[in-house]
Amino acid sequence: MAWISRILHRSGASGFGYASTAHEVTDGLDLSGLTVLVTGVNSGLGLETARVLALRGARVLGAARTRDKAEIVTASLGNGALPLECELSEPASVRACVADVRALGVPLDVLMCNAGIMALPERTLRYGQELQFLTNHIGHFMLVSGLLDVLSEHARVVVLSSSAHAWAPPGGIQFDDLTLERSYSPNVAYGQSKLANLLFARGLAQRFSGTSKSANGVHPGVIATNLWRSSAALRLAMPVASLFLKDVHQGAATQCYVATHPSLAGVSGRYFVDCNEAHTSGPGRDPALAERLWEVSERIVAKV
C-alpha cells in the first residue's frame, strides 16, 4: 500500500494536498480579532473547522440545527464563541439566525457555509422544494444574502460544494423540474444541490467584483461524517472506501485554507480541492447559469 500513501501525501502548488490537515494549513496564522460564522458546527467538518479556527484566535459564531447542539460546541471553544440556531430547511429559523447575527453589531470576516444533507433515499418536499436543494442551497442563500451588508471589508465566503456537483442533471440545474418530480435519484438530487452551491459562490464572486471580499467553492473530499447517514450504498462501501477516505482533520483542511490563508487574499470565484485550485464541470463554470440560479433563488426565497 506504499503507492497509496505516496499518492495521498503528494502536495500541489499551494504546498498542501490530499493529506494536509486543518492544523497544518493554518499553522502560524494569528486570527485574533476575526469573527467567523460556521454552519453545521455541531459535528464533522463544521466542528473541526470551528475548533481549529478558534485555536488560531478567531471568535466563532457556531450555527447548528438547535441552539442546544451549538452550545455544546461553543462552550468549549473560548474566545467569546457564541451559539446560533439555524435550521437551514426552515426559512423562519434562517431569518431568525440572520437577525441574531445582525444584532451582535460586529462585522463577519468569514462566513463558512458548511452544513448539508446528502442522498435522501426518497424524494422529499418541504415548502414546495426538494429537501436537499432547500437545505444545502436555499438555506445558505438566505443566510448569506441576509448578511451581505455585515461582511467586513476583506470578508471571505466559503461554500462547501462537492465533486458530486458533476452528478447534477445534464445541462446543470433542472429549472423546468427543479423538484425532480419526473425522475428522482438520490445522487442526482444531491449533485444538483452541490452544483447550486458552486454556482452560488460564482454568483457571489461576481457581485463582490471591485471589492476585497471573496467567495469560493470547495470540495472537502470524501469523509465518513454524519452526511453519510441517509445513504445505504455509501455505508455498504465503507470497508473498501476507508482505504481512501479522509479523516475530519484532513477533510476540514481545504475550507480552512480557503477561509484564512494569506496567499488567497483577493482570490474569488474559484473552486478548490485538496487545498489547490481545481476544475469543475462545464455547468459549474457557466456564468449565465449562475445568474439564472440567483434569480430563481430570489423568487423561491420571496415565497417561503
Secondary structure, DSSP 8 states (H G I E B T S, - for coil): -HHHHHHHT-B-TTS-BTT--HHHHTTT---TT-EEEEESTTSHHHHHHHHHHHHTT-EEEEEESSHHHHHHHHTTT-TT-EEEE--TT-HHHHHHHHHHHHHHT--EEEEEE-------SS--EETTEEHHIIIIIIHHHHHHHHHGGGEEEEEEEEEE--GGGGGS-TTSS-GGGTT--S---HHHHHHHHHHHHHHHHHHHHHHTTTSS-EEEEEE---B-SGGGGG-HHHHHTHHHHTTT-B-HHHHTHHHHHHHH-GGGTT--S-EEETTEE----SGGG-HHHHHHHHHHHHHHHHH-
